Amino acid sequence: MLIGLNSYQLDAVTTDKNALVIACPGSGKTRVLTSKIAYELEKLESKKKFIVALTYTNRAAEEIQRRLDDLGIPQEQLWVGTIHSFCYQWIIKPYSAYEPALINGFSIIDDNKKLKILNDLKKKHSVPYFNDVTVAFNREGEYINSDFSANEVAKEFHDIILENKEIDFDLLLYYSYKLLKSKKKIRSHLANLFSYVFVDEFQDTQDLQYAIIGQVIAEANDKCKLFLVGDPDQAIYGSLGGTSKSLYEIQEEIGNQEVVLKEIPGNYRSSQRIVDFFKNFQSTKVSIQACGRYAEENGLITLNTTTHKDNLSKEIADIITYNLNNGVTPNEICIIAPQWYFLTPLAQKLKSILPDVPFDAPGVSPLPTNRENFWWKLSRLFLSEITPNTSMSRFRWMKQIIDDLNSYTNGSLGNEYTDCRRYLKIINSIKPNETIGILYLKKAFIAFFNILDLDIYDYYVLKEQWDIFFDGIQTRYESSDFIGTPDDIQYFKNIFKPSTGVVINTCHGVKGEEFETVIAFGLLWGYVPHWNSIIKQPYDISESASKKLLYVIGSRAKRNLYLFAEQERKTKSGYNYQINDQLAQANFQYDILATFK
């Protein structure tokens, strides 16, 4: 696991202290994190100890598990997932009886239902539709909106869902923190259970999440180590509460235990030209030098400020065609825009102009977002591909299903290797003769339960989660966002398929990804960054948010980067949006636009 690591990576992996690791783009951050997890797993001496790895996305968690599979590292003593999943599994689920609001049971509200309630309340309290209302808490249990009316909306929202025995992810975090803060028994149990806590993308961690992690590490008093990795220059979730804490703030968070700083400077992803471009927007002093296969290549880096917005699809189609003709594969091309509403019409136009080119166009998942729902977990087994590359993941998912079933039914289904393989064969054999996605899943679930001789209606939690899951799908298809969205089973299955076409995504959606060619448009002040995150803010706040977004966009590219600050985007007042300030000020020698024509 240590073979092939450079000296900076090796130093980070082998440290025996609490560590804050600053990893620049393309430096092998995920490799360092995976190697460190594997290194510590092999050092465990007790079967009763666990290692926890907290990731910002479920996709990142699955990537870590896949890499550990490739290394042949057993994962029985590893838990990987988001902070919300961690709080649910390790704090709320086992200790909800200690919180009065949860003592009579709860379910996690569906995102679409949450949005509808909030929009209704915004209307009731005369809060403009497009104004952001956060329902997150600070450590004192107070809402953090600067506007009084927004806080009234947040409070009434939580009153409504709690009355209905529902919680959202913000209540999940707050109750987790309350339980840890007030119950030494819970803190001590987790502190003694874990030997290491890893935090990926630490710069996107919210203050309350730092507090939750800090409660456990401080209680452990050096018996459980903390390893944080990320890049403050990629902290693009500030509007969602993400904060990049300093070394000293982190030390204070964990009871003033020592934390060492490590830096990983090399970039194995991009050409030096790409690095020189995005360094224009760097705020840290980490040295970044290209050292990978593309390091010496020139590639193409262009800035187009003259194209009319209505001609973008033709310009971008020309760039895609040029790259495909020069050997770039479709899945190594990515189109980025600030928000989703730019991307859907563009995707439709590109499909019309380039009918033979595959696109992974913006699609919205019909499945509810709560991955702790039993039926979401089971749907993943019925919808994902059965290939050698997915075999280990599917085995893990099957084990989770069995463990959940035993918990919900007080059953005793076996969860050993041979048991999991047997149940997987059952699932693989169930192929309902149904083309509509929602009906396919219902028939598949019922068939599986019939084979297990279980009746969903005999178990309240399973029936409740069934209703939430399928109501969530139905609600999605009734919303305006889903107009024209396919409802067939193939569309459902495509959610879990790896990317094969030209990727179309937002600035935030491509974080952590890399492509040979990146095409970015909408690079206009007010879109990058969005007005909602900078309005009434000092200019230095806006400038910082702007630089971080441009840094992330630029650092996704390996060789080629095509930037558009297009014309004729209008504000509500009819004024033209202007090129992003920091992009306009960047000191860089771009290629001539006609190069790829």
C-alpha positions as CSV (number, residue, x, y, z in Angstrom):
1,M,0.0,0.0,0.0
2,L,3.0,2.3,0.5
3,I,4.7,1.4,-2.8
4,G,4.7,4.2,-5.3
5,L,4.0,7.0,-2.8
6,N,6.2,10.1,-3.1
7,S,8.0,11.5,0.0
8,Y,5.2,13.9,0.8
9,Q,2.5,11.3,0.5
10,L,4.5,8.8,2.5
11,D,5.1,11.3,5.3
12,A,1.4,11.9,5.6
13,V,0.4,8.2,5.5
14,T,2.9,7.1,8.1
15,T,2.5,9.9,10.7
16,D,1.3,8.7,14.1
17,K,-0.1,12.0,15.1
18,N,-3.4,13.9,14.5
19,A,-2.9,15.4,11.1
20,L,-4.2,18.2,8.9
21,V,-3.2,17.4,5.3
22,I,-3.4,20.1,2.6
23,A,-3.5,18.4,-0.8
24,C,-3.5,20.5,-3.9
25,P,-5.5,19.4,-7.0
26,G,-4.2,16.3,-8.7
27,S,-1.7,15.5,-5.8
28,G,-3.2,12.1,-5.1
29,K,-5.4,13.1,-2.2
30,T,-7.7,10.1,-2.5
31,R,-4.7,7.8,-2.9
32,V,-3.2,9.2,0.3
33,L,-6.4,8.9,2.2
34,T,-7.0,5.3,1.0
35,S,-3.4,4.3,1.8
36,K,-3.6,5.8,5.2
37,I,-6.9,4.0,6.0
38,A,-5.4,0.7,4.7
39,Y,-2.2,1.4,6.8
40,E,-4.2,1.9,10.0
41,L,-6.6,-1.0,9.3
42,E,-3.6,-3.4,9.2
43,K,-2.3,-2.0,12.5
44,L,-5.5,-2.8,14.4
45,E,-4.9,-5.3,17.2
46,S,-8.4,-5.7,18.5
47,K,-11.5,-7.0,16.6
48,K,-13.6,-4.6,18.7
49,K,-12.0,-1.5,17.2
50,F,-13.3,0.5,14.2
51,I,-12.0,3.1,11.9
52,V,-14.4,5.8,10.6
53,A,-13.9,7.7,7.3
54,L,-16.2,10.6,6.7
55,T,-16.7,11.8,3.1
56,Y,-18.6,14.7,1.7
57,T,-20.5,12.5,-0.8
58,N,-21.6,8.9,-1.0
59,R,-19.8,8.6,-4.3
60,A,-16.5,9.5,-2.6
61,A,-17.2,6.8,0.1
62,E,-17.8,4.2,-2.6
63,E,-14.5,5.2,-4.4
64,I,-12.5,4.7,-1.1
65,Q,-14.1,1.2,-0.7
66,R,-13.4,0.3,-4.3
67,R,-9.8,1.3,-4.0
68,L,-9.4,-0.7,-0.7
69,D,-11.0,-3.7,-2.6
70,D,-8.3,-3.3,-5.2
71,L,-5.6,-3.4,-2.5
72,G,-7.2,-6.5,-1.0
73,I,-7.8,-4.8,2.3
74,P,-10.6,-6.4,4.5
75,Q,-13.1,-3.8,5.5
76,E,-15.0,-5.4,8.3
77,Q,-13.6,-2.9,10.8
78,L,-14.1,0.1,8.6
79,W,-17.1,2.4,8.4
80,V,-17.2,4.8,5.4
81,G,-19.9,7.4,4.7
82,T,-21.2,10.9,5.0
83,I,-21.4,12.7,8.4
84,H,-25.2,12.5,8.1
85,S,-25.0,8.7,7.7
86,F,-22.5,8.5,10.5
87,C,-24.8,10.4,12.9
88,Y,-27.8,8.3,11.9
89,Q,-26.0,5.0,12.3
90,W,-23.8,5.6,15.3
91,I,-25.7,8.2,17.4
92,I,-29.4,8.8,16.5
93,K,-30.4,5.2,15.7
94,P,-29.0,3.6,18.9
95,Y,-29.5,6.6,21.3
96,S,-32.7,8.3,20.1
97,A,-34.5,7.3,23.3
98,Y,-32.4,10.0,25.1
99,E,-33.8,12.8,22.9
100,P,-37.4,13.7,23.8
101,A,-38.3,14.8,20.3
102,L,-37.3,11.4,18.9
103,I,-38.5,9.1,21.7
104,N,-41.7,8.1,19.9
105,G,-40.0,7.3,16.6
106,F,-39.0,9.3,13.5
107,S,-38.4,9.2,9.8
108,I,-36.2,11.3,7.6
109,I,-38.2,13.7,5.4
110,D,-38.0,13.5,1.6
111,D,-36.2,16.4,0.0
112,N,-39.1,17.2,-2.4
113,K,-41.6,17.3,0.5
114,K,-39.2,19.5,2.5
115,L,-38.9,21.9,-0.4
116,K,-42.7,22.2,-0.8
117,I,-43.2,22.9,2.8
118,L,-40.5,25.6,2.8
119,N,-41.8,27.3,-0.3
120,D,-45.3,27.4,1.2
121,L,-43.9,28.9,4.4
122,K,-41.8,31.5,2.5
123,K,-45.0,32.6,0.8
124,K,-46.8,32.8,4.2
125,H,-44.0,34.9,5.7
126,S,-43.5,37.1,2.6
127,V,-40.0,35.8,2.0
128,P,-39.2,36.1,-1.7
129,Y,-39.2,32.8,-3.5
130,F,-35.6,33.0,-4.6
131,N,-34.2,34.0,-1.2
132,D,-32.3,31.3,0.5
133,V,-33.6,30.0,3.8
134,T,-31.2,27.8,5.8
135,V,-32.7,25.5,8.4
136,A,-29.3,24.7,9.9
137,F,-28.5,25.4,13.6
138,N,-25.5,26.7,15.4
139,R,-24.2,25.0,18.5
140,E,-26.7,26.8,20.7
141,G,-29.7,25.5,18.7
142,E,-30.2,28.9,17.0
143,Y,-31.0,29.4,13.4
144,I,-28.3,31.2,11.5
145,N,-30.2,33.3,8.9
146,S,-29.4,37.0,9.1
147,D,-33.1,37.8,8.2
148,F,-35.7,37.4,11.0
149,S,-38.4,36.3,8.6
150,A,-36.1,33.5,7.3
151,N,-35.6,32.3,10.8
152,E,-39.4,32.3,11.4
153,V,-39.7,30.1,8.3
154,A,-37.0,27.7,9.5
155,K,-38.6,27.4,13.0
156,E,-42.1,26.8,11.7
157,F,-40.8,24.2,9.2
158,H,-39.2,22.2,12.0
159,D,-42.3,22.5,14.1
160,I,-44.4,21.1,11.3
161,I,-42.1,18.1,10.5
162,L,-41.5,17.2,14.1
163,E,-45.3,17.2,14.7
164,N,-45.3,14.6,11.9
165,K,-42.5,12.6,13.5
166,E,-40.1,13.6,10.8
167,I,-36.6,15.1,10.9
168,D,-34.3,16.6,8.2
169,F,-30.5,16.3,8.0
170,D,-30.1,19.6,10.0
171,L,-32.1,18.3,12.9
172,L,-30.2,15.0,12.6
173,L,-26.9,16.9,13.1
174,Y,-28.2,19.1,15.9
175,Y,-29.7,16.2,17.9
176,S,-26.4,14.2,17.4
177,Y,-24.4,17.1,18.8
178,K,-26.8,17.6,21.7
179,L,-26.6,13.9,22.6
180,L,-22.8,13.8,22.5
181,K,-22.5,17.1,24.4
182,S,-25.0,16.1,27.2
183,K,-24.3,12.3,27.5
184,K,-20.8,11.3,28.5
185,K,-21.9,7.7,28.1
186,I,-22.4,8.1,24.4
187,R,-19.1,10.1,23.9
188,S,-17.1,7.5,25.9
189,H,-18.6,4.6,24.0
190,L,-17.7,6.0,20.6
191,A,-14.3,7.3,21.8
192,N,-13.4,3.8,23.0
193,L,-14.8,2.1,19.9
194,F,-12.9,4.1,17.3
195,S,-9.1,4.2,16.8
196,Y,-9.1,6.6,13.9
197,V,-11.5,9.2,12.4
198,F,-10.7,10.4,8.9
199,V,-12.3,13.4,7.3
200,D,-12.2,13.9,3.5
201,E,-12.7,17.4,2.1
202,F,-12.4,19.0,5.5
203,Q,-12.8,22.5,4.0
204,D,-16.5,21.7,3.3
205,T,-17.2,20.7,6.8
206,Q,-19.8,22.7,8.7
207,D,-19.1,24.1,12.2
208,L,-21.7,21.8,13.9
209,Q,-20.0,18.8,12.1
210,Y,-16.6,19.9,13.4
211,A,-18.2,20.0,16.9
212,I,-19.6,16.5,16.6
213,I,-16.2,15.1,15.5
214,G,-14.5,17.1,18.2
215,Q,-16.6,15.7,21.0
216,V,-15.5,12.2,20.1
217,I,-11.8,12.9,19.6
218,A,-11.6,15.1,22.7
219,E,-13.2,12.4,24.8
220,A,-10.8,9.8,23.5
221,N,-7.9,11.9,24.8
222,D,-5.3,10.8,22.2
223,K,-6.6,7.2,22.0
224,C,-8.5,8.0,18.8
225,K,-6.6,9.9,16.2
226,L,-7.9,12.4,13.7
227,F,-6.8,12.7,10.1
228,L,-8.2,15.5,8.0
229,V,-7.4,16.0,4.3
230,G,-8.5,18.6,1.8
231,D,-7.7,21.9,0.1
232,P,-8.9,25.3,1.5
233,D,-8.7,26.7,-2.1
234,Q,-11.5,24.4,-3.1
235,A,-13.8,25.4,-0.3
236,I,-16.8,26.2,-2.6
237,Y,-19.6,25.2,-0.1
238,G,-19.4,28.3,2.1
239,S,-23.0,29.2,1.2
240,L,-24.0,25.9,2.7
241,G,-22.1,26.4,5.9
242,G,-18.8,24.8,4.9
243,T,-15.8,26.3,6.7
244,S,-12.1,25.7,6.3
245,K,-10.9,25.7,9.9
246,S,-7.2,26.5,10.7
247,L,-4.8,24.1,12.4
248,Y,-5.2,26.0,15.7
249,E,-9.0,26.0,15.5
250,I,-9.0,22.2,14.9
251,Q,-6.7,21.7,17.9
252,E,-9.1,23.7,20.1
253,E,-12.0,21.6,18.8
254,I,-10.4,18.4,20.0
255,G,-9.4,19.5,23.5
256,N,-6.1,21.2,22.5
257,Q,-4.4,18.0,21.4
258,E,-1.5,18.4,19.0
259,V,-2.3,18.4,15.2
260,V,0.6,18.4,12.7
261,L,0.3,20.1,9.3
262,K,1.3,18.2,6.2
263,E,1.4,19.4,2.6
264,I,1.2,17.5,-0.6
265,P,2.3,19.8,-3.4
266,G,2.7,17.8,-6.7
267,N,0.1,17.8,-9.4
268,Y,-0.1,14.5,-11.3
269,R,-3.3,15.5,-13.3
270,S,-2.7,18.6,-15.3
271,S,-0.2,20.2,-17.6
272,Q,1.9,23.0,-16.2
273,R,0.0,25.5,-18.4
274,I,-3.3,24.4,-16.7
275,V,-1.6,24.7,-13.3
276,D,-0.3,28.2,-14.2
277,F,-3.8,29.2,-15.1
278,F,-5.6,28.1,-11.9
279,K,-2.8,29.3,-9.7
280,N,-4.1,32.8,-10.5
281,F,-6.9,32.0,-8.1
282,Q,-4.9,30.3,-5.3
283,S,-5.0,31.8,-1.8
284,T,-2.8,29.3,0.1
285,K,1.0,29.2,-0.3
286,V,1.2,25.5,-1.2
287,S,3.6,25.0,-4.1
288,I,2.0,23.4,-7.1
289,Q,4.1,21.8,-9.8
290,A,2.9,19.6,-12.6
291,C,4.7,16.3,-12.5
292,G,2.4,13.8,-14.4
293,R,2.1,12.5,-17.9
294,Y,0.7,15.8,-19.3
295,A,3.1,18.1,-17.4
296,E,5.0,19.4,-20.5
297,E,2.0,19.5,-22.9
298,N,0.7,22.8,-24.2
299,G,-2.9,21.7,-24.8
300,L,-5.4,24.5,-25.6
301,I,-6.6,27.1,-23.2
302,T,-9.0,29.7,-24.6
303,L,-11.2,32.5,-23.2
304,N,-14.2,33.5,-25.4
305,T,-15.9,36.8,-24.4
306,T,-17.7,37.5,-27.7
307,T,-20.0,34.6,-28.4
308,H,-23.7,35.3,-28.1
309,K,-25.5,33.0,-25.6
310,D,-27.8,31.7,-28.3
311,N,-24.7,30.5,-30.3
312,L,-23.1,28.7,-27.4
313,S,-24.4,25.3,-28.4
314,K,-22.8,25.6,-31.9
315,E,-19.5,26.8,-30.5
316,I,-19.4,24.0,-27.9
317,A,-20.4,21.4,-30.5
318,D,-17.4,22.5,-32.6
319,I,-15.1,22.1,-29.6
320,I,-16.4,18.6,-28.8
321,T,-16.1,17.5,-32.5
322,Y,-12.5,18.9,-32.6
323,N,-11.5,17.0,-29.5
324,L,-13.2,13.7,-30.6
325,N,-11.4,14.0,-33.9
326,N,-8.1,14.4,-32.0
327,G,-8.5,11.2,-30.0
328,V,-10.2,12.5,-26.8
329,T,-12.8,10.0,-25.7
330,P,-16.4,11.3,-24.9
331,N,-16.1,10.6,-21.1
332,E,-12.9,12.6,-21.0
333,I,-14.8,15.8,-22.0
334,C,-16.8,17.8,-19.5
335,I,-19.1,20.8,-19.9
336,I,-19.5,22.9,-16.8
337,A,-22.0,25.7,-16.0
338,P,-22.7,27.5,-12.7
339,Q,-26.3,26.2,-12.3
340,W,-28.4,23.3,-13.6
341,Y,-30.9,25.6,-15.4
342,F,-28.2,26.5,-17.9
343,L,-27.4,22.9,-18.7
344,T,-30.7,21.2,-19.5
345,P,-31.5,23.3,-22.7
346,L,-27.8,23.1,-23.8
347,A,-27.9,19.3,-23.5
348,Q,-31.0,19.1,-25.6
349,K,-29.4,21.3,-28.3
350,L,-26.1,19.4,-28.3
351,K,-27.9,16.1,-28.7
352,S,-29.6,17.5,-31.7
353,I,-26.4,18.9,-33.3
354,L,-24.3,15.8,-32.4
355,P,-26.8,12.9,-32.6
356,D,-24.0,10.3,-32.7
357,V,-22.2,11.6,-29.7
358,P,-23.1,10.0,-26.3
359,F,-23.9,12.5,-23.5
360,D,-24.3,12.0,-19.8
361,A,-26.7,14.9,-19.8
362,P,-28.2,16.4,-16.7
363,G,-30.8,13.9,-15.4
364,V,-32.5,14.0,-12.2
365,S,-32.6,10.9,-10.1
366,P,-36.2,9.5,-9.5
367,L,-35.0,7.9,-6.2
368,P,-35.4,9.9,-2.9
369,T,-32.2,11.1,-1.5
370,N,-32.3,9.4,1.9
371,R,-29.9,6.5,1.5
372,E,-30.6,5.2,5.0
373,N,-34.1,4.1,3.7
374,F,-34.1,0.3,3.5
375,W,-35.8,0.3,0.1
376,W,-33.3,2.7,-1.3
377,K,-30.6,0.3,-0.3
378,L,-32.5,-2.7,-1.8
379,S,-33.2,-0.8,-5.0
380,R,-29.5,-0.3,-5.5
381,L,-29.1,-4.0,-5.7
382,F,-31.8,-4.4,-8.3
383,L,-30.7,-1.4,-10.4
384,S,-26.9,-1.7,-10.4
385,E,-25.0,-3.7,-13.0
386,I,-23.8,-7.2,-12.2
387,T,-20.1,-7.1,-13.3
388,P,-16.8,-8.2,-11.8
389,N,-16.1,-4.5,-11.0
390,T,-19.3,-4.3,-8.9
391,S,-19.1,-7.7,-7.2
392,M,-17.4,-6.5,-3.9
393,S,-19.7,-3.5,-3.6
394,R,-22.8,-5.6,-4.2
395,F,-21.6,-8.0,-1.5
396,R,-21.3,-5.2,1.0
397,W,-24.7,-3.8,0.1
398,M,-26.2,-7.3,0.5
399,K,-24.7,-7.6,4.0
400,Q,-26.2,-4.2,4.9
401,I,-29.6,-5.4,3.7
402,I,-29.4,-8.6,5.8
403,D,-28.3,-6.7,8.9
404,D,-31.1,-4.2,8.5
405,L,-33.7,-6.9,7.9
406,N,-32.5,-8.7,11.1
407,S,-32.8,-5.4,13.0
408,Y,-36.3,-4.5,11.7
409,T,-37.8,-8.0,11.9
410,N,-35.9,-9.4,15.0
411,G,-34.8,-12.1,12.5
412,S,-31.7,-14.3,12.3
413,L,-30.8,-14.3,8.6
414,G,-27.2,-15.3,8.2
415,N,-24.8,-12.6,7.1
416,E,-21.6,-14.6,6.4
417,Y,-20.0,-14.8,3.0
418,T,-21.9,-17.8,1.8
419,D,-25.2,-16.4,3.0
420,C,-24.7,-13.1,1.2
421,R,-23.8,-14.9,-2.0
422,R,-26.9,-16.9,-1.7
423,Y,-29.2,-13.9,-1.3
424,L,-27.4,-12.1,-4.1
425,K,-28.2,-15.0,-6.4
426,I,-31.8,-14.7,-5.4
427,I,-31.8,-11.0,-6.2
428,N,-30.0,-11.5,-9.5
429,S,-32.6,-14.1,-10.5
430,I,-35.6,-11.7,-9.9
431,K,-36.4,-10.0,-13.2
432,P,-40.0,-8.6,-13.2
433,N,-41.8,-8.4,-16.5
434,E,-42.4,-4.7,-16.1
435,T,-41.0,-1.7,-18.0
436,I,-42.2,1.1,-15.7
437,G,-39.5,1.8,-13.1
438,I,-41.7,2.2,-10.0
439,L,-43.7,-0.9,-10.8
440,Y,-40.6,-2.9,-11.5
441,L,-39.2,-2.1,-8.1
442,K,-42.4,-2.9,-6.3
443,K,-42.7,-6.3,-8.0
444,A,-39.0,-7.0,-7.4
445,F,-39.2,-6.1,-3.7
446,I,-42.3,-8.2,-3.1
447,A,-40.8,-11.2,-5.0
448,F,-37.7,-11.0,-2.8
449,F,-39.7,-10.8,0.4
450,N,-41.9,-13.7,-0.7
451,I,-38.8,-15.9,-1.1
452,L,-37.7,-14.9,2.4
453,D,-41.2,-15.7,3.7
454,L,-41.6,-12.1,5.0
455,D,-44.6,-9.9,4.8
456,I,-43.9,-6.2,4.6
457,Y,-47.1,-5.3,6.4
458,D,-46.0,-7.3,9.5
459,Y,-43.3,-4.8,10.2
460,Y,-44.2,-1.1,10.9
461,V,-40.8,0.4,10.1
462,L,-40.4,-1.4,6.8
463,K,-44.0,-0.4,5.7
464,E,-43.4,3.2,6.8
465,Q,-40.1,3.3,4.8
466,W,-41.9,1.7,1.9
467,D,-44.5,4.5,1.8
468,I,-41.8,7.2,2.2
469,F,-39.7,5.7,-0.6
470,F,-42.4,5.2,-3.2
471,D,-44.3,8.4,-2.3
472,G,-41.0,10.2,-2.8
473,I,-40.7,8.8,-6.3
474,Q,-44.3,9.7,-7.1
475,T,-43.8,13.2,-5.8
476,R,-40.8,13.7,-8.0
477,Y,-42.6,12.8,-11.2
478,E,-45.4,15.2,-10.2
479,S,-43.0,18.1,-9.9
480,S,-42.2,20.6,-12.7
481,D,-38.6,19.5,-12.6
482,F,-39.5,16.1,-13.9
483,I,-41.5,17.2,-16.9
484,G,-40.3,15.0,-19.8
485,T,-38.2,12.8,-17.6
486,P,-38.4,9.1,-18.6
487,D,-40.1,6.7,-16.1
488,D,-38.9,3.4,-17.6
489,I,-36.8,0.9,-15.8
490,Q,-33.8,1.6,-18.0
491,Y,-33.7,5.2,-16.9
492,F,-33.8,4.0,-13.3
493,K,-30.9,1.7,-14.0
494,N,-28.8,4.4,-15.7
495,I,-28.5,6.2,-12.4
496,F,-26.0,3.6,-11.2
497,K,-24.1,3.2,-14.5
498,P,-20.6,4.6,-14.8
499,S,-20.2,7.6,-17.1
500,T,-19.5,6.8,-20.8
501,G,-20.5,10.0,-22.6
502,V,-19.6,13.7,-22.6
503,V,-20.3,14.8,-19.0
504,I,-22.5,17.7,-18.3
505,N,-22.5,19.1,-14.8
506,T,-22.3,22.1,-12.5
507,C,-19.2,23.7,-10.9
508,H,-20.1,22.1,-7.6
509,G,-21.0,18.7,-9.2
510,V,-17.6,18.2,-10.8
511,K,-15.6,18.8,-7.7
512,G,-13.2,15.9,-7.2
513,E,-13.5,14.9,-10.9
514,E,-10.9,15.2,-13.7
515,F,-11.2,15.3,-17.5
516,E,-8.8,15.7,-20.4
517,T,-10.9,18.5,-21.8
518,V,-13.1,21.0,-19.8
519,I,-15.5,23.4,-21.4
520,A,-17.0,26.0,-19.0
521,F,-19.6,28.7,-19.7
522,G,-21.6,31.2,-17.8
523,L,-18.4,32.7,-16.2
524,L,-20.1,35.9,-15.4
525,W,-20.2,38.0,-12.2
526,G,-23.5,37.1,-10.5
527,Y,-23.4,33.6,-11.8
528,V,-19.9,32.8,-10.6
529,P,-20.3,33.4,-7.8
530,H,-24.1,33.4,-7.6
531,W,-25.7,36.7,-6.4
532,N,-27.5,34.9,-3.5
533,S,-24.1,34.0,-1.9
534,I,-22.5,37.4,-2.3
535,I,-25.3,40.0,-2.2
536,K,-24.8,42.5,0.7
537,Q,-21.4,40.9,1.4
538,P,-18.1,42.8,1.5
539,Y,-16.2,42.6,-1.8
540,D,-13.4,40.5,-0.2
541,I,-16.0,37.8,0.6
542,S,-17.2,37.8,-3.0
543,E,-13.7,37.8,-4.3
544,S,-12.8,34.8,-2.2
545,A,-15.9,32.8,-3.3
546,S,-15.1,33.8,-7.0
547,K,-11.5,32.6,-6.8
548,K,-12.4,29.3,-5.2
549,L,-15.0,28.5,-8.0
550,L,-12.5,29.4,-10.8
551,Y,-9.8,27.4,-9.0
552,V,-12.1,24.3,-9.0
553,I,-13.2,24.8,-12.6
554,G,-9.6,25.2,-13.9
555,S,-8.1,22.4,-11.9
556,R,-10.5,19.8,-13.3
557,A,-8.7,19.9,-16.7
558,K,-5.8,17.7,-17.6
559,R,-4.8,19.4,-21.0
560,N,-7.5,21.5,-22.5
561,L,-9.6,24.3,-21.0
562,Y,-12.2,26.3,-23.0
563,L,-13.8,29.2,-21.1
564,F,-16.8,31.3,-22.1
565,A,-18.0,34.6,-20.6
566,E,-20.8,34.8,-23.2
567,Q,-22.7,37.9,-24.3
568,E,-26.4,38.9,-23.8
569,R,-27.1,37.3,-20.4
570,K,-29.4,39.8,-18.8
571,T,-30.2,40.7,-15.2
572,K,-33.8,41.2,-14.0
573,S,-33.2,44.9,-14.6
574,G,-32.2,44.3,-18.2
575,Y,-28.4,45.0,-17.8
576,N,-25.8,42.7,-19.4
577,Y,-24.0,40.4,-17.0
578,Q,-20.2,41.0,-17.2
579,I,-17.3,38.7,-17.2
580,N,-16.3,37.4,-13.7
581,D,-14.0,40.0,-12.1
582,Q,-11.2,37.6,-11.2
583,L,-11.2,35.9,-14.6
584,A,-11.0,39.3,-16.3
585,Q,-8.0,40.2,-14.1
586,A,-6.1,36.9,-14.5
587,N,-2.6,37.1,-16.0
588,F,-2.5,34.4,-18.6
589,Q,-1.6,34.0,-22.3
590,Y,-4.6,32.3,-23.9
591,D,-4.5,30.4,-27.2
592,I,-6.2,32.0,-30.2
593,L,-9.8,31.0,-30.5
594,A,-9.5,29.9,-34.1
595,T,-7.0,27.1,-33.2
596,F,-9.6,24.4,-33.0
597,K,-11.8,25.6,-35.9
